[in-house]
Amino acid sequence: MTNFCSWLAGAHCVDDHFRQPPLASNLGLGLDGVWNAALLDIRAHAVLPYNGRLK
C-alpha cells in the first residue's frame, strides 16, 4: 500500500506540473491524439507503463 500511495503522490505532482503553466505551453500534449486521428488516420492508442515492474 505504501508503494501505491507513493505512486499516487507522483501522479499528483505530474498533474500539478501540467496544470500550472499557461494552456498554450501544454496545448501540444493534448493535441497529439487529435492530430493522429484526424490528420494521420491513426486510430490506435496505447497506455504503456514506463517501468517494467508495473506490469
PyMOL commands that set and color helices and strands:
alter all, ss='L'
color gray80, all
select helices_A, chain A and resi 2-19+23-39+52-54
alter helices_A, ss='H'
color red, helices_A
deselect
rebuild
show_as cartoon
